[in-house]
Amino acid sequence: MKRENAFFEEMKRVGHAWDDERRARLEKRREIEKTYGYYSEEYSNWLAENKDIPFPFTDGANKAYRAWAGSIESNADEFEFSDLLSLPSSPTQEKAQP
């Protein structure tokens, strides 16, 4: 299996950058909490500015990345997704399940 994958390498880079930014936001929140308190306007403003900052990847993309990274760590020749193995293979099979 090819060990380099540009898509997953970019995911790793973006994920690490997002995590660094998250840590900086949390540190700023701690500073505001210490300086102004939980009931301050500054704290309310921080909450409003930071409430809708989503993680940059979907759950499916995260699962694919983890499967790929796990295969690299274990030197596997291939990887599989257990979630995909449980999906029905056809729409009729899906309807037949209780």
Contacts in CASP RR format, 6 or more apart in sequence:
PFRMAT RR
TARGET T0000
AUTHOR 0000-0000-0000
METHOD contacts of the structure
MODEL  1
MKRENAFFEEMKRVGHAWDDERRARLEKRREIEKTYGYYSEEYSNWLAEN
KDIPFPFTDGANKAYRAWAGSIESNADEFEFSDLLSLPSSPTQEKAQP
1 71 0 8 1.000
1 76 0 8 1.000
1 77 0 8 1.000
1 78 0 8 1.000
1 79 0 8 1.000
3 72 0 8 1.000
5 68 0 8 1.000
8 64 0 8 1.000
8 65 0 8 1.000
8 68 0 8 1.000
8 69 0 8 1.000
11 57 0 8 1.000
11 61 0 8 1.000
11 65 0 8 1.000
12 65 0 8 1.000
12 69 0 8 1.000
14 56 0 8 1.000
14 57 0 8 1.000
15 56 0 8 1.000
15 57 0 8 1.000
18 55 0 8 1.000
18 56 0 8 1.000
22 53 0 8 1.000
25 50 0 8 1.000
25 53 0 8 1.000
28 46 0 8 1.000
29 43 0 8 1.000
29 46 0 8 1.000
29 50 0 8 1.000
32 40 0 8 1.000
32 42 0 8 1.000
32 43 0 8 1.000
32 46 0 8 1.000
33 43 0 8 1.000
35 42 0 8 1.000
36 42 0 8 1.000
36 43 0 8 1.000
37 43 0 8 1.000
57 65 0 8 1.000
60 83 0 8 1.000
63 81 0 8 1.000
63 83 0 8 1.000
64 81 0 8 1.000
67 79 0 8 1.000
67 80 0 8 1.000
67 81 0 8 1.000
68 79 0 8 1.000
70 76 0 8 1.000
70 79 0 8 1.000
71 78 0 8 1.000
71 79 0 8 1.000
88 94 0 8 1.000
88 97 0 8 1.000
END
